Amino acid sequence: MSDTSEDEFEGFSAGEIELACQRYQVQLAQNGIGDDFLISDVESELSDDNNDEPQLVDVNNAGDAPNNDGWHQEFDIYERGLPHLFQPRNTTGPQNILGPEKDIIDFFQLFLSDHLLQQIIEKTDSYAKMQKDLNPDLHKSAWSCPSLPEMKAFIGLTFLMGIDVKPDLKSYWSKDCLETPYFATVLARDRFMQIMRYLHFTDPHQRVPQRGEPNYDSTYKVRYFMDALNQQMRDQYIPKRNVSIDECMIPYKGRVALKQYMPAKPTKWGIKLWALAESDTGYMSFCKIYQGKTDRTHVGLASTVVISCLEGANLSRQGYHVYMDNYFSSPELFTNLFENLDTGACGTVRQNRRGLPQDLMTKKPVGITQRGDSQFRQKGAISATVWKDKKNVSVISTIHDNSLTEVSRIVQQEGQFQRQQLQCPKMVADYTSHMGGVDRCDQYIQYYFFCHKTNKWPKRVFFKMLEIIKFNAYRLLQMSPNHQQTTSMTYLDFSKSVATQLIAGYTTRDNRRGRPSNLPVEVRLTHRHLPADLGNKTWCHVCWHRVANDTQEKRRQTKYGCVECSKHLCMPHCFTVYHSVRNYTS
């Protein structure tokens, strides 16, 4: 009051001035405000008979009063509304408790059932036959439909190839310094390559909408098995309350409209997956392929992705807390999740998002000068904070209040590095703890991912999904109450066990599959063999070898041969010689 001119109180009695001062002191005491406030415009207050209470102006810290955009500093739980109760659709955790008699492979087959695998076999067989009919000159080798054990052995070998990485697929059957005899005992090289060539996941005879037509789906080639695996991932495990949504990449550089380029990622070229995973374990409950601009809707791509992931994992309207990075976060999305989907959200946020507190979301917020400083704002259901670590971190949340916690950081003081405890908003600390669910899953997958060269993007997606369900099976094994003796098993040991149990002793020799040259002579001479039309025309096997050994002058082509041996043979002479003479080349 010492800075106030006496002219400002001219015309008022000393009693009136004293009464006005007493009113201000009472109000300041009720609001818990100190002496930093000045009494202004007393003359106006006393002359207005309709205004009984004076107006206060904070000249030292304008943030203590409500901002023009509605953000304020003090957290009000009633303004946000009562927190949502956590009411999952069932008890969290594994939904099928396997007995102690079950083995490791049974956890994997919770996701990849024999029925689903048989569907893939049928589509692969149909695609192979169609290709041989349409292009017989390009598909000359005889084809037989894979059996269920053979397809399991094929998948088991791909898991082993992700562990034992070689330059190309044929190197696994090489006889040089890279030789790995185990692969040849399971499947012959040509048979493995043949299954890989015709591997297919849709009915090739079914017409699908083309680009530009209604109901066009650019992921129709993998839609069937992705929906089936997502269904099993959702049903086999109900995550705990904290989940995260993020992106992961499937490496691919071929020609496809789905391909994305992300220079900031370790995998820069590939197919992007949106995924939802539990924060603690990394168990992935849902994933979908980003299809590009077709995914964008009137509510924006980020909102569409978050809502579709929550609904795809069947977690909406159950009180879950979802964490996401600044690609998704916005006040509009968080308000929608809180009010309409009963879901709390927390995430870092870009400062240019609409609806953020303008005085806080700037490059240099007032009051944030050194490491550990923070500022808080609230508006409705949303809390916002900026905290200075090495650089400013901006976070919004509909889960947290303005409470603080401590975090440990290594800082340099006088040339020495020391560990210090810094004050940190709890929403920042929780974001750091719970955001890494998808990254944790993706980290395990990248260790042993089968990623050999292919021009067919559906195959790359298929093997990525197999790695995802293998990791999920590993998590279920760790949580199984009847398999606690395996809790110390590493992911490498688990991957090898799944591979060997999928192969389950399947061999080329026992099943007479693969390269006929690997068949013992006794099988060729003693087993029953019947002639057949093999469809395509190529060199007779006996004639070719005799010409090569200079025991015959001419060789002939034929479309007939032996299905069991997968050999083209002239009828009837060469067919009889091949199955009755031990040294048929002489």
C-alpha positions in Angstrom: 0.0 0.0 0.0 3.0 2.3 0.3 3.2 2.7 -3.5 -0.4 3.9 -3.8 -0.8 7.6 -4.4 -3.0 9.5 -1.9 -4.8 11.1 -4.9 -6.4 7.8 -5.7 -8.3 7.8 -2.4 -9.5 11.4 -2.7 -13.2 11.8 -1.8 -13.3 8.7 0.5 -13.2 8.8 4.3 -10.6 7.0 6.3 -13.3 4.6 7.6 -14.3 3.7 4.1 -10.7 3.0 3.0 -10.1 1.0 6.2 -13.3 -1.1 5.6 -12.2 -1.9 2.0 -8.8 -3.0 3.3 -10.4 -5.3 5.8 -12.5 -6.9 3.0 -9.4 -7.7 1.0 -7.6 -9.2 4.0 -10.6 -11.5 4.7 -10.7 -12.7 1.1 -6.9 -13.2 0.9 -7.0 -15.3 4.1 -9.9 -17.4 2.8 -8.1 -18.1 -0.5 -4.7 -18.8 1.2 -3.0 -16.0 -0.8 -0.1 -14.1 0.7 0.9 -10.5 0.5 2.0 -10.7 -3.1 -1.3 -9.4 -4.3 -2.0 -5.6 -4.5 -5.2 -3.9 -4.0 -6.2 -2.2 -7.2 -8.9 0.1 -8.3 -10.3 0.7 -4.8 -12.1 3.8 -6.1 -14.0 1.7 -8.6 -14.9 -0.9 -6.0 -16.3 1.6 -3.5 -18.3 3.5 -6.1 -20.0 0.4 -7.4 -23.0 -0.5 -5.2 -23.7 -3.7 -7.1 -20.3 -5.2 -6.6 -19.8 -6.2 -2.9 -16.5 -8.1 -3.4 -13.3 -6.5 -4.8 -11.3 -8.0 -7.8 -7.9 -9.4 -7.3 -5.0 -9.2 -9.8 -1.9 -11.3 -9.4 1.0 -9.2 -10.7 3.8 -11.7 -9.7 2.4 -15.0 -11.0 -0.4 -14.8 -13.4 -0.5 -18.6 -13.7 -2.1 -18.9 -10.3 -5.3 -17.5 -11.7 -7.3 -19.2 -14.5 -5.9 -18.6 -18.0 -8.0 -17.3 -20.8 -8.0 -20.8 -22.4 -9.3 -22.5 -19.3 -6.1 -24.1 -18.0 -5.2 -23.7 -14.3 -2.5 -24.9 -12.0 -4.3 -26.6 -9.1 -5.6 -30.1 -9.7 -9.3 -30.6 -9.2 -10.5 -34.2 -9.1 -14.2 -33.1 -9.3 -13.5 -31.2 -12.5 -12.1 -34.3 -14.0 -14.7 -36.6 -12.8 -14.4 -39.8 -10.7 -11.8 -42.2 -12.1 -13.0 -45.2 -14.1 -13.2 -48.5 -12.3 -11.1 -51.2 -13.7 -13.6 -53.9 -14.8 -11.9 -56.3 -17.3 -14.1 -58.8 -19.1 -12.6 -61.6 -17.1 -9.9 -62.3 -14.6 -6.6 -60.9 -16.0 -3.9 -63.3 -17.0 -3.9 -66.6 -19.0 -7.4 -67.9 -19.9 -6.4 -71.5 -20.5 -4.3 -73.1 -17.7 -2.5 -76.0 -19.2 -1.9 -79.1 -17.1 1.6 -80.3 -16.0 1.4 -83.0 -18.7 1.4 -80.4 -21.5 4.7 -79.6 -23.3 6.1 -76.4 -24.7 4.6 -77.0 -28.1 1.1 -77.0 -26.6 1.5 -73.3 -25.6 2.5 -72.5 -29.2 -0.4 -74.4 -30.6 -2.9 -72.4 -28.5 -2.4 -69.8 -31.2 -1.4 -71.8 -34.4 -4.0 -74.6 -34.3 -3.9 -77.7 -36.6 -7.2 -76.4 -38.1 -5.6 -73.1 -39.1 -2.5 -74.8 -40.4 -4.7 -77.2 -42.5 -6.4 -74.2 -44.0 -3.1 -72.7 -45.1 -2.1 -76.1 -46.6 -5.3 -76.3 -48.6 -4.8 -72.7 -50.0 -1.1 -73.5 -50.7 -2.1 -76.6 -52.6 -4.8 -74.8 -54.6 -2.3 -72.0 -55.5 0.4 -74.5 -56.6 -2.1 -76.4 -58.9 -3.3 -73.2 -60.4 0.2 -72.0 -61.2 1.1 -75.3 -62.8 -2.1 -75.1 -65.0 -1.5 -71.5 -66.0 2.3 -71.7 -66.5 3.4 -75.3 -67.0 6.7 -74.2 -68.5 7.6 -72.2 -65.4 6.4 -74.9 -62.9 7.8 -78.2 -64.2 8.6 -80.0 -61.0 6.0 -82.4 -59.7 3.9 -81.2 -56.9 2.3 -83.0 -54.0 0.2 -81.4 -51.3 2.1 -81.1 -48.0 0.9 -83.1 -45.1 0.3 -81.5 -41.7 3.5 -83.0 -40.2 5.4 -81.8 -43.2 4.1 -78.3 -42.9 4.9 -78.2 -39.2 8.5 -79.4 -40.0 8.7 -76.6 -42.6 7.8 -74.0 -40.0 10.1 -75.6 -37.5 13.0 -75.2 -39.9 12.2 -71.5 -40.5 12.4 -71.0 -36.7 15.9 -72.7 -36.7 16.9 -70.5 -39.7 16.2 -67.4 -37.6 18.5 -68.7 -34.9 21.3 -70.0 -37.2 21.5 -67.3 -39.8 23.1 -68.0 -43.1 23.6 -65.9 -46.3 20.7 -67.6 -48.2 18.3 -70.5 -48.0 20.3 -72.9 -50.1 23.3 -72.5 -47.8 21.5 -74.6 -45.2 21.9 -77.6 -47.5 25.4 -76.9 -48.7 28.2 -79.4 -48.5 31.0 -76.9 -47.9 32.2 -75.2 -44.7 28.6 -73.9 -44.1 27.2 -77.4 -44.0 24.4 -78.0 -41.4 23.4 -81.7 -41.8 20.3 -81.4 -39.7 18.3 -79.5 -42.3 18.8 -82.2 -45.0 17.6 -84.9 -42.7 14.3 -83.1 -42.1 13.4 -81.8 -45.6 15.2 -81.9 -48.9 16.3 -78.6 -50.2 14.1 -78.7 -53.3 11.1 -79.7 -51.3 11.6 -76.9 -48.8 12.1 -74.4 -51.7 9.0 -75.7 -53.4 6.8 -75.2 -50.3 8.2 -71.8 -49.8 7.5 -70.9 -53.4 3.8 -71.9 -53.3 3.1 -70.8 -49.7 -0.2 -69.0 -49.9 -2.9 -67.7 -47.5 -6.0 -67.0 -49.6 -8.1 -68.9 -52.1 -6.6 -68.1 -55.5 -9.9 -68.9 -57.3 -11.9 -66.4 -55.2 -12.4 -63.0 -56.8 -11.5 -60.0 -54.6 -12.3 -56.3 -55.1 -9.6 -54.6 -57.1 -8.2 -51.1 -56.4 -10.8 -48.5 -56.8 -13.7 -50.8 -56.3 -15.9 -50.8 -53.2 -14.8 -52.9 -50.3 -11.2 -53.1 -51.6 -8.8 -54.3 -49.0 -5.1 -54.0 -49.8 -4.3 -56.6 -47.1 -6.7 -59.2 -48.3 -3.8 -61.7 -49.0 -3.1 -61.9 -45.3 -6.4 -61.0 -43.8 -7.6 -64.5 -43.1 -4.7 -65.7 -40.9 -4.1 -62.3 -39.3 -7.7 -62.2 -38.1 -7.4 -65.8 -36.9 -4.2 -65.1 -34.9 -5.6 -61.8 -33.5 -8.6 -63.7 -32.3 -6.4 -66.2 -30.4 -4.1 -63.5 -29.0 -7.1 -61.7 -27.7 -8.8 -64.8 -26.2 -5.8 -66.6 -24.6 -4.7 -63.7 -22.3 -6.4 -60.7 -20.7 -3.8 -58.0 -20.0 -3.4 -56.1 -16.7 -4.6 -52.5 -16.5 -1.6 -50.8 -18.1 -1.1 -51.3 -21.9 0.7 -49.4 -24.6 0.1 -48.7 -28.3 3.0 -48.2 -30.7 4.2 -49.1 -34.1 6.6 -51.8 -35.3 8.1 -52.5 -38.7 8.3 -55.6 -40.9 11.4 -55.3 -43.0 10.6 -55.3 -46.7 11.9 -53.4 -49.7 9.9 -55.0 -52.5 7.2 -53.3 -54.5 3.9 -52.9 -52.6 1.7 -50.0 -51.8 1.9 -50.8 -48.1 5.6 -50.1 -47.9 6.6 -47.2 -45.6 9.8 -45.3 -45.2 10.7 -44.2 -41.7 14.2 -42.7 -41.5 14.3 -42.4 -37.7 13.7 -46.1 -37.2 16.3 -48.9 -37.2 14.3 -50.7 -39.9 13.7 -47.8 -42.3 11.9 -49.6 -45.1 9.0 -52.0 -44.5 5.4 -52.7 -43.7 4.1 -50.9 -40.6 2.1 -52.6 -37.9 0.0 -50.8 -35.3 0.1 -52.9 -32.1 -1.2 -53.0 -28.6 0.7 -54.9 -25.9 0.7 -55.2 -22.1 3.2 -52.8 -20.5 4.7 -55.2 -18.0 5.2 -58.4 -20.0 5.0 -57.2 -23.6 2.3 -59.7 -24.5 0.8 -58.5 -27.8 -3.0 -58.6 -27.8 -3.7 -57.1 -31.2 -1.9 -55.8 -34.3 -3.0 -54.5 -37.7 -1.3 -53.4 -40.9 -1.2 -49.7 -41.8 -2.7 -49.5 -45.3 -1.7 -45.9 -46.0 -4.0 -43.0 -46.8 -7.0 -45.4 -46.9 -6.8 -45.6 -43.1 -7.4 -41.9 -42.6 -10.9 -40.9 -41.5 -12.6 -37.6 -40.5 -11.4 -38.1 -36.9 -7.7 -38.4 -37.9 -5.3 -41.3 -38.3 -4.1 -41.2 -34.7 -7.5 -41.4 -33.2 -8.6 -44.1 -35.6 -5.5 -46.3 -34.8 -5.9 -46.0 -31.0 -9.6 -46.7 -31.0 -9.3 -49.6 -33.4 -6.5 -51.2 -31.4 -8.5 -50.9 -28.1 -11.6 -52.4 -29.8 -9.6 -55.0 -31.7 -8.1 -56.2 -28.4 -11.6 -56.0 -26.7 -10.3 -53.6 -24.0 -12.5 -50.5 -24.5 -15.0 -49.4 -21.8 -13.3 -51.4 -19.1 -11.2 -48.8 -17.4 -7.8 -49.6 -19.0 -4.9 -47.2 -18.9 -3.3 -46.8 -22.3 0.1 -45.2 -22.9 1.2 -43.8 -26.3 3.9 -41.5 -27.8 3.5 -38.1 -29.2 2.4 -39.4 -32.7 -1.0 -40.2 -31.2 -1.4 -37.9 -28.2 -3.8 -35.0 -28.4 -6.3 -33.4 -26.0 -9.2 -34.2 -28.3 -8.3 -37.9 -28.4 -7.7 -38.2 -24.7 -11.0 -36.5 -23.9 -12.9 -38.8 -26.3 -11.3 -41.9 -24.7 -12.1 -40.7 -21.1 -15.7 -39.6 -21.7 -16.9 -42.1 -24.3 -14.7 -45.2 -24.0 -14.0 -45.2 -20.2 -10.3 -45.4 -20.9 -7.5 -43.4 -19.3 -4.6 -42.2 -21.4 -1.1 -40.8 -20.9 1.5 -39.8 -23.4 4.1 -37.4 -24.6 2.6 -34.6 -26.8 3.8 -32.3 -29.5 3.6 -28.7 -28.6 1.7 -27.8 -31.8 -1.4 -29.8 -30.9 -4.6 -27.9 -30.6 -6.1 -27.3 -27.2 -2.8 -27.3 -25.1 -2.0 -24.5 -22.6 -0.2 -21.9 -24.6 1.9 -20.5 -21.7 3.2 -24.0 -21.0 3.8 -25.6 -24.4 6.5 -23.3 -25.6 10.2 -23.7 -26.2 11.1 -21.9 -22.9 8.2 -22.1 -20.4 8.4 -19.6 -17.5 9.7 -21.2 -14.3 11.6 -24.1 -16.0 15.3 -23.2 -16.0 17.2 -26.2 -14.6 17.0 -29.9 -14.5 14.2 -31.2 -12.4 11.9 -28.1 -12.8 8.3 -28.7 -13.8 5.0 -26.9 -14.4 1.5 -28.3 -14.2 -1.9 -27.3 -15.7 -5.3 -28.9 -15.8 -8.4 -28.4 -17.9 -11.3 -30.7 -17.5 -10.2 -34.3 -17.6 -6.8 -33.5 -18.9 -3.6 -32.8 -16.9 -0.6 -31.4 -18.6 3.0 -31.0 -17.4 6.3 -29.9 -18.7 9.4 -31.3 -17.0 13.0 -30.5 -17.7 15.4 -33.4 -18.0 18.2 -33.0 -20.5 15.5 -31.2 -22.5 11.9 -30.4 -21.9 9.4 -33.3 -21.8 5.8 -32.5 -22.4 3.2 -35.0 -21.2 -0.6 -35.0 -21.0 -2.8 -37.5 -19.1 -6.3 -38.3 -18.0 -4.9 -40.7 -15.4 -2.6 -38.6 -13.2 -2.8 -35.6 -11.0 0.0 -33.1 -10.1 1.8 -35.4 -7.7 5.6 -35.7 -7.8 8.0 -38.5 -7.4 11.8 -38.9 -7.5 13.9 -40.3 -10.4 17.6 -41.0 -10.5 19.8 -39.3 -13.0 23.6 -39.2 -13.6 24.7 -35.6 -13.8 28.1 -33.9 -14.2 29.3 -31.6 -11.5 32.7 -30.0 -11.5 34.0 -32.6 -14.0 32.7 -35.6 -12.0 29.6 -37.7 -12.9 27.4 -38.3 -9.9 24.0 -39.9 -9.4 21.3 -37.5 -8.2 17.7 -37.7 -7.2 15.5 -35.3 -9.1 11.9 -34.3 -8.6 9.7 -35.6 -11.4 6.0 -35.5 -12.2 4.5 -38.9 -11.6 2.8 -38.9 -15.0 6.3 -38.6 -16.6 7.7 -41.4 -14.5 4.7 -43.7 -15.2 5.0 -43.0 -18.9 8.6 -44.1 -18.9 7.7 -47.3 -17.0 4.6 -48.3 -19.0 5.3 -47.2 -22.6 7.6 -50.0 -23.6 5.2 -52.9 -24.1 5.3 -53.1 -27.9 9.0 -52.4 -28.0 9.7 -55.2 -25.5 7.8 -57.7 -27.7 9.5 -56.4 -30.8 13.0 -56.7 -29.2 12.5 -60.4 -28.5 11.2 -61.0 -32.0 14.2 -59.4 -33.7 16.6 -61.7 -32.0 15.6 -64.8 -34.0 13.4 -63.5 -36.8 13.4 -65.5 -40.1 14.1 -62.7 -42.5 15.5 -64.1 -45.7 14.9 -62.5 -49.1 11.5 -62.8 -50.7 9.6 -60.9 -53.3 6.2 -61.9 -51.7 5.3 -59.5 -48.9 2.5 -61.8 -47.5 5.2 -64.3 -46.6 7.2 -61.7 -44.7 4.0 -60.8 -42.7 3.3 -64.4 -42.1 6.7 -65.1 -40.5 6.5 -61.9 -38.5 3.1 -63.1 -37.0 4.6 -66.5 -36.3 7.3 -64.8 -34.2 4.7 -62.7 -32.4 2.7 -65.8 -31.3 5.9 -67.6 -30.4 6.8 -64.7 -28.0 3.2 -64.7 -26.6 3.5 -68.5 -26.0 6.8 -67.9 -24.2 5.0 -65.4 -21.9 2.2 -67.8 -21.2 4.7 -70.6 -20.3 6.4 -68.2 -17.8 3.0 -67.5 -16.2 1.7 -71.1 -16.1 1.3 -72.3 -12.5 2.0 -75.9 -13.6 5.3 -75.1 -15.4 7.2 -73.1 -12.8 10.3 -75.3 -13.4 10.6 -73.7 -16.8 10.5 -70.1 -15.6 14.3 -69.8 -16.0 14.2 -71.0 -19.6 15.6 -68.3 -21.9 13.8 -67.3 -25.1 16.5 -69.0 -27.2 15.9 -72.3 -25.4 12.2 -71.9 -25.9 12.6 -71.1 -29.6 14.7 -74.2 -30.1 12.2 -76.4 -28.2 9.3 -75.1 -30.3 11.2 -75.8 -33.5 12.3 -79.3 -32.6 8.9 -80.2 -31.3 7.2 -78.9 -34.5 9.6 -81.1 -36.5 8.9 -84.0 -34.1 11.2 -86.4 -35.8 9.9 -85.8 -39.3 12.5 -86.8 -41.8 12.7 -87.0 -45.6 13.9 -90.5 -45.4 11.1 -91.9 -43.3 8.4 -90.1 -45.3 10.0 -90.5 -48.7 9.6 -86.8 -49.4 12.0 -84.4 -51.1 14.8 -85.1 -53.5 14.4 -88.6 -54.9 18.2 -88.9 -55.1 18.2 -89.1 -51.3 15.9 -92.2 -51.4 17.8 -95.5 -50.6 18.3 -97.8 -53.5 16.1 -100.4 -51.8 13.1 -98.1 -51.9 13.5 -97.5 -55.6 13.8 -101.2 -56.3 11.5 -102.9 -53.8 8.5 -100.5 -53.2 5.5 -100.4 -55.4 5.6 -97.7 -58.1 3.0 -96.8 -60.6 3.3 -94.8 -63.8 1.3 -91.5 -64.2 1.0 -88.4 -66.3 3.0 -85.7 -64.5 1.5 -82.9 -66.5 4.6 -81.1 -67.8 7.1 -82.4 -70.3 10.8 -82.6 -69.5 13.9 -84.8 -70.0 13.7 -88.5 -69.1 15.8 -89.1 -65.9 17.4 -92.4 -67.2 18.1 -91.0 -70.6 19.7 -87.9 -69.3 22.1 -89.7 -67.0 23.0 -92.3 -69.7 23.9 -89.5 -72.2 25.9 -87.8 -69.5 27.8 -91.1 -68.9 28.3 -91.6 -72.7 26.3 -94.9 -72.5 23.6 -93.6 -74.8 23.6 -91.2 -77.7 20.2 -89.5 -77.5 17.9 -88.4 -74.7 14.2 -87.9 -74.9 11.5 -85.7 -73.3 8.4 -87.2 -71.8 5.4 -86.1 -69.7 5.1 -89.5 -68.0 6.9 -90.8 -65.0 6.7 -92.0 -61.4 4.8 -89.9 -58.8 6.4 -91.6 -55.9 9.9 -90.9 -57.1 9.0 -87.5 -58.8 11.0 -88.6 -61.9 10.1 -88.2 -65.6 10.7 -91.6 -67.3 10.1 -92.9 -70.8 7.4 -95.6 -71.0 7.8 -98.4 -70.7 11.6 -99.1 -71.0 13.2 -96.4 -68.8 10.4 -96.8 -66.2 11.1 -100.5 -65.9 14.9 -100.0 -65.9 14.8 -97.3 -63.2 12.8 -99.5 -60.8 14.5 -102.8 -61.5 18.2 -102.2 -62.2 20.6 -101.1 -59.5 23.0 -99.2 -61.8 20.5 -97.8 -64.3 22.9 -95.3 -65.8 25.2 -97.9 -67.5 
